[in-house]
Amino acid sequence: MTGDDPLEEPESGEPTTGVPVMDGDERSTPELRSDGGAAGADDVALDPWGSSSVSDYRKLFEEFGIEEFDEVLEEVPEPHYLMRRGVIFGHREYRPVAEAMREDEPFAALSGFMPTGDPHIGHKLVFDEIIWHQQQGGDAYALIADLEANAARGMSWEEIDEHARDYLLSLLALGFDPEEGTLYRQSGNRKLQDLAFELGADANFSEFQAIYGFDGETDVSHMQSVVTQMADILYPQLEEPKPTVIPVGPDQDPHVRLARDLAERMRFFKVSEAYASFELEGEERALVADCYDRLDPAAFDDDTLRCVHVAEALEETPLADLEVGADVLDSVLTKLREAGMEPIRPRTRFFDRRATEDAFDALIEAIDGEKRVYESHVDAFDVDRGEAEELAREIEVDHGGYGFQPPSSIYHRFMTGLTGGKMSSSIPASHISLLDDPETGYDKVKAASTGGRETAEEHREKGGKADECPVYELYAYLLAGDDDEFAKRVYDECTGGERLCGDCKEQAAQLMREFLEEHQEKREEVEELLADADIELESPRRRE
């Protein structure tokens, strides 16, 4: 799980920016929609160590269940400009984090950096996201994924140490507060490694095969690095469970999904809704719930709705009206018939996943009101789902468990390479390193591809294609800073034909030179701050 890896990003020509544009003529209407991407784009493949590029961000919503950030934006207090401009386009369950911000409750943000090269402007997106969450009151964590760099990329410890120092200096120069936040490297964090060992007991090779494509040729250390990344994601909750957000690129979503699964598997109790003593799966439960809502207990002999009554009602309903498959219906009918005359009653279920005997007994004691105790679960009739979740977590933590909350995530768009193709670490002209000489940064911007027309006359007539322009991305992602009006003005002037590419690149190049000058001055200023920070700058694994 690294917020920056890989440095292989989408082809130019893909919509990648999201600055809102007000009413205007056709030329000033952005091609990018709030759902991202353009119709008819390629299929999506997410590979944390490969060269994932996302041609159509909408497919991430459809295929992987990533939610649109637009839907939660209004719930975020003082959102970062990357959120406002649609650069941060998606999320998984960010609402608990936003709520914690609003209510001034504990929350955390964590992301990692694999030190395989110089920090660059793509990394700055993640640096900024961590720093912003810290400024909003969150516990901020930034880690150096050195075990991953060594295992998955074959980096030497000497190379890792050199690059790690550069990442940390840029992070501090951009505003990360090491006294209020936490910095660590995977190889030097024993608590992290212990947690990874525990998580490894709940992961297996077959799911690594399915998620990452591992096979018989995959190094064991590479597989171990995955479990270490799962521990990274859950590490902010070691002291106490709290909402935690992981800012990353969408290529890292496989790590987030697996971490969310492992967080659930580590829990003592699973809390769910139930209607009888037996267990129902998701679609089965929804089917019984719908039938319960439709049937009137007063219509039966003893004014009690029983399993056999629900079974009869379902058998009399055409399958097409039930909106489930025949296999789901057959399973539900079997369970209902076996339960016979048992009453159907809504209840909240605490299912014992891995609780100690003492924790299970304490849970039973803590549940108020009517309850039924079974060998592996407890049904509570006077406790709602929210109260049950809080109670289960409280009992778990009191009895030595972690009580992990499923980690949240936010996803930012990839940046297009300055040369018009993919942004690649092997093509220096395609990206700007935060260590580049300011004049080099200026020259790279001046030489960058644009979304301009073939001639100035055509550009003035039809307007430029800002949504396909690597230079405009620099404004939207970095150079405009927090000034939305400036970013919008650049967009409108481009698409309206008023701003020509030469002038636009000259302004961007000057701003980039100024940014690099200021950033590198700040890097020098925070040298002492890094020296005093609680993080090893040289790995003990180095062999002199």
C-alpha positions as CSV (number, residue, x, y, z in Angstrom):
1,M,0.0,0.0,0.0
2,T,1.8,3.0,-1.2
3,G,0.2,6.3,-2.2
4,D,2.5,6.9,-5.1
5,D,3.3,3.5,-6.7
6,P,3.5,2.8,-9.5
7,L,4.9,5.8,-11.4
8,E,3.1,4.6,-14.5
9,E,0.0,6.6,-15.2
10,P,-2.7,7.1,-17.9
11,E,-2.2,8.0,-21.5
12,S,-2.7,11.6,-22.4
13,G,-6.0,12.4,-23.9
14,E,-7.8,10.8,-21.0
15,P,-9.8,13.3,-18.9
16,T,-7.9,13.6,-15.6
17,T,-8.9,16.9,-14.1
18,G,-12.1,18.1,-12.5
19,V,-12.2,21.8,-12.0
20,P,-15.8,22.8,-12.0
21,V,-16.9,25.1,-14.8
22,M,-19.9,27.4,-14.7
23,D,-22.5,28.0,-17.3
24,G,-21.1,29.0,-20.7
25,D,-21.0,28.0,-24.3
26,E,-20.1,24.6,-25.6
27,R,-16.4,25.4,-25.7
28,S,-16.3,26.1,-21.9
29,T,-18.1,23.0,-20.9
30,P,-15.6,20.5,-19.5
31,E,-15.6,17.0,-21.0
32,L,-15.0,15.5,-17.5
33,R,-18.1,14.6,-15.7
34,S,-18.4,14.0,-12.0
35,D,-18.2,10.3,-12.5
36,G,-14.9,10.7,-14.3
37,G,-13.7,9.3,-17.6
38,A,-15.0,9.2,-21.1
39,A,-17.4,6.8,-22.6
40,G,-16.1,3.8,-24.5
41,A,-12.8,3.7,-22.6
42,D,-10.7,0.6,-21.9
43,D,-11.3,-2.1,-19.3
44,V,-9.8,-1.5,-15.8
45,A,-7.1,-3.6,-14.3
46,L,-5.8,-2.6,-10.9
47,D,-2.2,-3.8,-10.1
48,P,-0.4,-2.4,-7.1
49,W,3.0,-3.3,-8.5
50,G,2.4,-3.0,-12.3
51,S,1.6,-0.1,-14.6
52,S,-2.1,0.3,-13.9
53,S,-3.8,3.1,-15.8
54,V,-7.5,3.9,-15.5
55,S,-9.0,4.9,-18.8
56,D,-12.5,5.2,-17.4
57,Y,-12.8,6.1,-13.8
58,R,-16.5,5.2,-13.9
59,K,-15.6,1.5,-14.2
60,L,-14.1,1.7,-10.7
61,F,-17.5,2.5,-9.4
62,E,-19.2,-0.2,-11.4
63,E,-16.6,-3.0,-11.1
64,F,-15.0,-2.5,-7.7
65,G,-17.6,-0.7,-5.7
66,I,-15.6,2.5,-5.2
67,E,-18.0,5.4,-4.4
68,E,-18.0,8.8,-6.0
69,F,-16.4,11.4,-3.8
70,D,-18.9,14.1,-5.0
71,E,-21.6,12.3,-2.9
72,V,-19.7,12.9,0.3
73,L,-18.0,16.3,-0.5
74,E,-20.7,18.4,1.3
75,E,-20.1,16.4,4.5
76,V,-16.4,17.3,4.6
77,P,-15.6,20.5,6.6
78,E,-13.3,22.9,4.6
79,P,-12.5,20.3,1.9
80,H,-9.0,20.3,0.3
81,Y,-8.8,21.8,-3.1
82,L,-8.0,18.3,-4.5
83,M,-11.4,17.3,-3.3
84,R,-13.2,20.4,-4.6
85,R,-11.6,20.0,-8.1
86,G,-12.4,16.4,-8.5
87,V,-8.8,15.3,-8.4
88,I,-9.8,13.1,-5.4
89,F,-12.6,11.4,-7.2
90,G,-13.6,8.3,-5.2
91,H,-13.7,6.8,-1.8
92,R,-14.6,3.7,0.3
93,E,-16.6,4.6,3.4
94,Y,-15.1,8.1,4.0
95,R,-18.2,9.2,5.9
96,P,-17.0,8.0,9.3
97,V,-13.9,10.1,8.8
98,A,-15.8,13.2,7.8
99,E,-18.1,12.7,10.7
100,A,-15.2,12.5,13.1
101,M,-13.9,15.8,11.7
102,R,-17.2,17.5,12.2
103,E,-17.6,16.1,15.7
104,D,-14.0,16.7,16.8
105,E,-13.6,13.0,17.5
106,P,-10.4,10.9,17.0
107,F,-9.6,9.8,13.4
108,A,-6.4,9.0,11.5
109,A,-4.8,9.2,8.1
110,L,-2.0,7.0,6.8
111,S,-0.2,6.4,3.6
112,G,3.1,4.9,2.6
113,F,5.9,5.6,0.2
114,M,8.0,3.0,-1.5
115,P,11.4,4.7,-1.9
116,T,12.4,3.5,-5.4
117,G,13.4,6.8,-6.8
118,D,13.2,10.6,-6.3
119,P,10.0,12.1,-4.8
120,H,8.1,13.8,-7.6
121,I,5.0,15.9,-8.1
122,G,2.8,12.8,-8.1
123,H,3.9,12.0,-4.6
124,K,3.0,15.6,-3.6
125,L,-0.7,14.7,-4.0
126,V,-0.4,12.1,-1.2
127,F,1.9,14.3,1.0
128,D,-0.8,17.0,0.8
129,E,-3.6,14.7,1.6
130,I,-1.9,13.4,4.8
131,I,-0.9,16.9,5.9
132,W,-4.4,18.2,5.3
133,H,-5.9,15.5,7.4
134,Q,-3.4,16.3,10.1
135,Q,-4.4,19.9,10.0
136,Q,-8.0,18.9,10.4
137,G,-7.2,17.3,13.7
138,G,-6.4,13.7,12.6
139,D,-3.6,11.5,13.8
140,A,-1.3,11.5,10.8
141,Y,1.0,8.5,9.9
142,A,3.5,8.4,7.1
143,L,5.6,5.4,6.5
144,I,8.6,4.3,4.4
145,A,7.7,1.0,2.8
146,D,11.2,-0.3,2.8
147,L,10.4,-4.0,3.2
148,E,8.1,-3.7,0.2
149,A,10.8,-1.9,-1.8
150,N,13.3,-4.6,-1.0
151,A,11.0,-7.6,-1.5
152,A,8.9,-6.5,-4.4
153,R,11.4,-4.3,-6.3
154,G,14.7,-5.7,-5.3
155,M,16.1,-2.4,-4.0
156,S,19.3,-2.5,-2.0
157,W,19.1,-1.1,1.6
158,E,21.7,1.6,0.6
159,E,19.4,2.8,-2.2
160,I,16.3,2.6,0.0
161,D,18.0,4.8,2.7
162,E,19.0,7.4,0.2
163,H,15.6,7.8,-1.3
164,A,13.8,7.5,2.1
165,R,15.6,10.5,3.4
166,D,14.5,12.6,0.3
167,Y,10.8,11.5,0.8
168,L,10.9,12.5,4.4
169,L,12.5,15.9,3.8
170,S,9.9,16.8,1.2
171,L,7.0,15.6,3.5
172,L,8.3,17.8,6.3
173,A,9.0,20.7,3.9
174,L,5.4,20.6,2.8
175,G,4.1,20.9,6.3
176,F,3.9,17.5,8.1
177,D,4.4,18.0,11.8
178,P,6.5,15.1,13.2
179,E,5.8,16.1,16.8
180,E,2.1,15.7,16.3
181,G,2.3,12.8,13.7
182,T,4.0,9.5,13.4
183,L,6.8,8.6,11.0
184,Y,8.2,5.0,10.7
185,R,9.8,2.6,8.4
186,Q,8.4,-0.9,8.1
187,S,11.8,-2.7,8.9
188,G,12.2,-0.8,12.1
189,N,8.7,-1.2,13.6
190,R,8.4,-4.3,15.7
191,K,4.8,-3.7,16.7
192,L,3.9,-3.5,13.0
193,Q,5.7,-6.8,12.3
194,D,3.9,-8.5,15.2
195,L,0.6,-7.3,13.9
196,A,1.5,-8.5,10.4
197,F,2.3,-12.0,11.8
198,E,-1.2,-12.1,13.4
199,L,-2.9,-10.9,10.2
200,G,-1.0,-13.5,8.2
201,A,-2.8,-16.2,10.2
202,D,-6.0,-15.0,8.7
203,A,-4.8,-14.7,5.1
204,N,-4.1,-17.6,2.7
205,F,-2.3,-18.1,-0.6
206,S,-5.4,-18.8,-2.6
207,E,-6.7,-15.3,-2.0
208,F,-3.3,-13.8,-2.7
209,Q,-3.5,-15.7,-6.0
210,A,-6.9,-14.3,-6.8
211,I,-6.1,-10.7,-5.8
212,Y,-2.5,-10.3,-6.9
213,G,-1.9,-13.1,-9.4
214,F,0.8,-14.7,-7.2
215,D,1.9,-18.1,-8.3
216,G,4.5,-20.8,-7.6
217,E,7.3,-18.4,-8.7
218,T,6.4,-15.6,-6.3
219,D,8.9,-15.0,-3.5
220,V,7.7,-15.6,0.0
221,S,9.1,-12.3,1.0
222,H,6.9,-10.6,-1.6
223,M,3.9,-12.3,-0.1
224,Q,5.0,-11.3,3.4
225,S,5.3,-7.7,2.2
226,V,1.6,-7.8,1.4
227,V,0.7,-8.8,5.0
228,T,3.0,-6.1,6.2
229,Q,1.1,-3.5,4.2
230,M,-2.2,-4.8,5.7
231,A,-0.6,-4.2,9.1
232,D,0.4,-0.7,7.9
233,I,-3.2,0.1,7.0
234,L,-4.5,-1.0,10.4
235,Y,-1.6,0.3,12.5
236,P,-3.2,3.6,13.5
237,Q,-5.9,1.6,15.4
238,L,-3.5,-0.4,17.5
239,E,-4.0,1.8,20.5
240,E,-7.7,2.4,19.9
241,P,-10.2,1.7,17.1
242,K,-11.0,4.8,15.2
243,P,-12.0,5.9,11.7
244,T,-8.9,5.7,9.5
245,V,-8.4,6.9,5.9
246,I,-5.8,5.7,3.5
247,P,-5.1,8.3,0.7
248,V,-3.9,6.4,-2.4
249,G,-4.1,6.1,-6.1
250,P,-6.8,3.6,-7.4
251,D,-4.1,1.0,-8.3
252,Q,-3.7,0.4,-4.6
253,D,-7.4,-0.5,-4.1
254,P,-6.7,-4.2,-3.9
255,H,-4.7,-3.6,-0.7
256,V,-7.5,-1.6,0.8
257,R,-10.1,-4.2,0.0
258,L,-8.0,-7.0,1.6
259,A,-7.2,-4.9,4.6
260,R,-11.0,-4.2,5.1
261,D,-11.6,-8.0,4.9
262,L,-8.9,-8.8,7.4
263,A,-10.1,-6.1,9.8
264,E,-13.5,-7.9,9.9
265,R,-11.9,-11.3,10.3
266,M,-9.9,-10.1,13.3
267,R,-13.1,-9.0,15.2
268,F,-14.4,-11.0,18.1
269,F,-18.0,-10.6,17.1
270,K,-20.0,-10.1,13.9
271,V,-23.1,-8.0,14.3
272,S,-26.0,-8.6,11.9
273,E,-29.8,-8.5,11.7
274,A,-31.7,-11.8,12.0
275,Y,-35.2,-13.0,12.0
276,A,-35.0,-16.5,13.5
277,S,-32.5,-18.7,15.4
278,F,-30.8,-19.8,12.2
279,E,-28.4,-17.8,10.1
280,L,-29.4,-16.1,6.8
281,E,-27.0,-14.7,4.2
282,G,-27.4,-11.2,2.7
283,E,-30.0,-11.9,-0.1
284,E,-31.7,-14.5,2.1
285,R,-32.1,-12.0,4.9
286,A,-33.4,-9.3,2.6
287,L,-36.0,-11.8,1.2
288,V,-37.3,-12.8,4.7
289,A,-37.3,-9.1,5.8
290,D,-39.4,-8.1,2.8
291,C,-41.9,-11.0,3.5
292,Y,-42.0,-10.1,7.2
293,D,-42.9,-6.5,6.3
294,R,-45.7,-7.6,4.0
295,L,-47.3,-10.2,6.2
296,D,-49.7,-9.3,9.0
297,P,-49.3,-11.5,12.1
298,A,-53.0,-10.8,13.0
299,A,-53.9,-12.9,9.9
300,F,-52.7,-16.1,11.5
301,D,-54.4,-18.3,14.1
302,D,-52.4,-17.2,17.2
303,D,-51.5,-13.7,16.0
304,T,-47.9,-14.9,15.6
305,L,-46.0,-15.0,12.3
306,R,-44.0,-18.2,12.1
307,C,-41.4,-19.6,9.8
308,V,-43.8,-22.0,8.2
309,H,-46.1,-19.0,7.3
310,V,-43.3,-17.2,5.6
311,A,-42.4,-20.3,3.7
312,E,-46.0,-20.7,2.5
313,A,-46.2,-17.1,1.4
314,L,-42.9,-17.4,-0.6
315,E,-44.0,-20.6,-2.3
316,E,-47.2,-18.8,-3.5
317,T,-45.2,-15.8,-4.9
318,P,-43.9,-16.1,-8.5
319,L,-40.1,-16.2,-8.6
320,A,-40.0,-13.2,-10.9
321,D,-41.7,-11.1,-8.2
322,L,-39.1,-12.0,-5.6
323,E,-36.1,-10.5,-7.4
324,V,-33.8,-13.3,-6.2
325,G,-32.4,-16.4,-7.9
326,A,-33.9,-19.9,-7.5
327,D,-31.0,-21.1,-5.5
328,V,-31.5,-18.3,-2.9
329,L,-35.2,-19.1,-2.7
330,D,-34.6,-22.8,-2.3
331,S,-32.1,-22.1,0.5
332,V,-34.5,-19.9,2.4
333,L,-37.4,-22.3,2.0
334,T,-35.3,-25.2,3.4
335,K,-34.3,-23.2,6.5
336,L,-37.8,-22.0,7.1
337,R,-39.3,-25.5,6.8
338,E,-36.7,-26.9,9.2
339,A,-37.6,-24.2,11.7
340,G,-41.3,-25.0,11.4
341,M,-43.4,-23.2,14.0
342,E,-40.6,-21.0,15.3
343,P,-41.8,-17.4,15.4
344,I,-40.3,-14.9,13.0
345,R,-39.1,-11.9,15.0
346,P,-36.5,-9.2,14.1
347,R,-33.5,-9.2,16.3
348,T,-29.9,-8.1,16.4
349,R,-27.4,-11.0,16.3
350,F,-24.0,-11.1,17.9
351,F,-22.1,-14.0,16.2
352,D,-19.0,-15.3,18.0
353,R,-16.2,-15.2,15.5
354,R,-13.1,-15.6,17.7
355,A,-14.1,-14.3,21.1
356,T,-12.5,-15.6,24.3
357,E,-14.9,-17.4,26.7
358,D,-14.6,-14.5,29.1
359,A,-15.5,-12.0,26.3
360,F,-18.5,-14.0,25.2
361,D,-19.8,-14.2,28.8
362,A,-19.2,-10.5,29.3
363,L,-21.2,-9.7,26.1
364,I,-24.1,-11.8,27.4
365,E,-24.0,-10.0,30.7
366,A,-23.9,-6.5,29.0
367,I,-26.9,-7.0,26.7
368,D,-29.9,-5.3,28.2
369,G,-33.5,-6.5,27.7
370,E,-34.8,-9.7,26.1
371,K,-32.1,-12.0,24.7
372,R,-31.6,-15.6,23.6
373,V,-28.2,-17.3,24.1
374,Y,-27.1,-20.0,21.7
375,E,-23.8,-21.9,21.5
376,S,-22.2,-19.5,19.0
377,H,-24.4,-16.4,19.0
378,V,-26.6,-14.2,21.1
379,D,-29.8,-12.7,19.8
380,A,-30.9,-9.4,21.3
381,F,-34.4,-8.0,20.8
382,D,-34.1,-4.6,22.5
383,V,-30.8,-3.4,21.0
384,D,-30.5,-1.7,17.7
385,R,-27.8,-2.3,15.2
386,G,-25.7,0.8,16.0
387,E,-25.8,0.2,19.7
388,A,-24.8,-3.4,19.1
389,E,-21.8,-2.5,17.0
390,E,-20.5,-0.1,19.8
391,L,-21.2,-2.7,22.5
392,A,-19.4,-5.5,20.6
393,R,-16.3,-3.3,20.0
394,E,-16.3,-2.2,23.6
395,I,-16.4,-5.7,25.0
396,E,-13.7,-6.8,22.5
397,V,-11.3,-4.1,23.4
398,D,-11.9,-4.6,27.1
399,H,-10.9,-8.3,26.7
400,G,-7.7,-7.8,24.7
401,G,-9.0,-7.6,21.1
402,Y,-8.3,-4.8,18.6
403,G,-11.9,-3.8,17.7
404,F,-10.7,-2.7,14.3
405,Q,-13.0,-0.4,12.3
406,P,-12.8,-1.2,8.5
407,P,-10.3,1.3,7.1
408,S,-11.6,4.0,4.7
409,S,-9.8,5.2,1.6
410,I,-9.8,8.1,-0.9
411,Y,-8.5,7.9,-4.4
412,H,-6.9,10.6,-6.6
413,R,-6.6,10.6,-10.3
414,F,-3.3,9.8,-11.9
415,M,-1.3,12.6,-13.5
416,T,-0.5,12.5,-17.2
417,G,3.1,12.5,-18.3
418,L,4.4,15.9,-19.4
419,T,5.5,14.3,-22.7
420,G,2.0,13.3,-23.4
421,G,2.3,9.6,-22.8
422,K,2.5,7.8,-19.4
423,M,4.3,9.5,-16.5
424,S,7.3,7.1,-16.0
425,S,10.3,7.2,-13.7
426,S,12.3,5.8,-16.6
427,I,11.5,8.9,-18.7
428,P,12.8,12.0,-16.8
429,A,11.1,14.4,-19.2
430,S,7.7,12.9,-18.4
431,H,7.7,14.0,-14.7
432,I,9.1,16.7,-12.4
433,S,11.1,15.5,-9.4
434,L,10.8,17.6,-6.3
435,L,14.6,17.5,-6.4
436,D,14.9,18.9,-9.9
437,D,16.9,22.1,-10.3
438,P,14.3,24.9,-10.7
439,E,15.6,25.7,-14.1
440,T,15.2,22.1,-15.1
441,G,11.6,22.2,-13.9
442,Y,11.0,25.3,-15.9
443,D,12.5,23.7,-19.1
444,K,10.4,20.5,-18.6
445,V,7.2,22.5,-18.5
446,K,8.1,24.6,-21.4
447,A,8.7,21.4,-23.4
448,A,5.5,19.7,-22.3
449,S,2.7,18.6,-24.5
450,T,-0.5,20.5,-24.4
451,G,-4.2,20.3,-25.3
452,G,-3.9,23.1,-27.9
453,R,-5.2,23.0,-31.5
454,E,-2.9,22.7,-34.5
455,T,-2.9,26.5,-35.1
456,A,-3.4,29.6,-33.1
457,E,-6.3,30.5,-35.3
458,E,-8.1,27.2,-34.8
459,H,-7.3,27.4,-31.0
460,R,-9.0,30.9,-30.8
461,E,-12.0,29.6,-32.8
462,K,-12.6,26.3,-31.1
463,G,-10.8,26.7,-27.8
464,G,-8.2,24.4,-26.3
465,K,-8.7,21.0,-24.8
466,A,-7.8,21.6,-21.2
467,D,-9.2,18.2,-20.1
468,E,-6.5,16.6,-22.3
469,C,-3.7,18.9,-21.3
470,P,-0.8,17.9,-19.0
471,V,0.0,21.6,-18.5
472,Y,-3.5,22.4,-17.2
473,E,-3.2,19.4,-14.9
474,L,-0.2,21.2,-13.3
475,Y,-2.4,24.2,-12.6
476,A,-5.3,22.1,-11.2
477,Y,-3.1,19.7,-9.2
478,L,-0.4,22.0,-7.9
479,L,0.3,25.4,-9.4
480,A,-3.0,27.0,-8.6
481,G,-2.7,26.0,-5.0
482,D,-5.8,26.7,-3.0
483,D,-7.0,29.4,-5.5
484,D,-10.0,27.8,-7.3
485,E,-10.8,31.1,-9.1
486,F,-7.3,31.1,-10.7
487,A,-7.6,27.4,-11.7
488,K,-11.1,28.1,-13.2
489,R,-9.9,31.2,-15.0
490,V,-7.1,29.2,-16.7
491,Y,-9.5,26.6,-17.7
492,D,-12.1,29.0,-19.1
493,E,-9.5,31.1,-20.9
494,C,-8.1,27.9,-22.5
495,T,-11.4,26.3,-23.6
496,G,-12.7,29.7,-24.6
497,G,-9.8,30.3,-27.0
498,E,-8.4,33.3,-25.2
499,R,-5.3,31.6,-23.6
500,L,-2.8,30.4,-26.1
501,C,-0.5,27.5,-25.2
502,G,2.8,29.4,-25.4
503,D,1.7,32.0,-22.9
504,C,0.1,29.3,-20.7
505,K,3.2,27.2,-20.6
506,E,5.4,30.2,-19.8
507,Q,3.2,31.1,-16.8
508,A,3.2,27.5,-15.7
509,A,6.9,27.1,-16.1
510,Q,7.6,30.2,-14.0
511,L,5.2,29.0,-11.3
512,M,6.9,25.6,-11.3
513,R,10.4,27.2,-11.0
514,E,9.1,29.3,-8.1
515,F,7.5,26.2,-6.4
516,L,10.8,24.2,-6.7
517,E,12.9,27.0,-5.4
518,E,10.6,27.5,-2.4
519,H,10.3,23.8,-1.8
520,Q,14.0,23.1,-1.9
521,E,14.7,26.0,0.5
522,K,12.2,24.5,2.9
523,R,13.9,21.1,2.6
524,E,17.1,22.7,3.8
525,E,15.2,24.3,6.7
526,V,13.7,21.0,7.9
527,E,17.0,19.1,7.9
528,E,17.4,19.6,11.7
529,L,13.7,18.7,12.2
530,L,14.2,15.4,10.4
531,A,17.4,14.7,12.4
532,D,15.3,15.1,15.6
533,A,12.4,13.0,14.3
534,D,11.7,9.6,15.8
535,I,12.6,7.6,12.8
536,E,15.7,5.7,11.7
537,L,17.4,7.2,8.7
538,E,19.7,4.3,8.1
539,S,18.4,0.7,8.1
540,P,20.1,-1.7,10.5
541,R,19.8,-4.2,7.6
542,R,22.5,-2.5,5.6
543,R,25.7,-4.5,5.3
544,E,28.8,-2.3,5.1
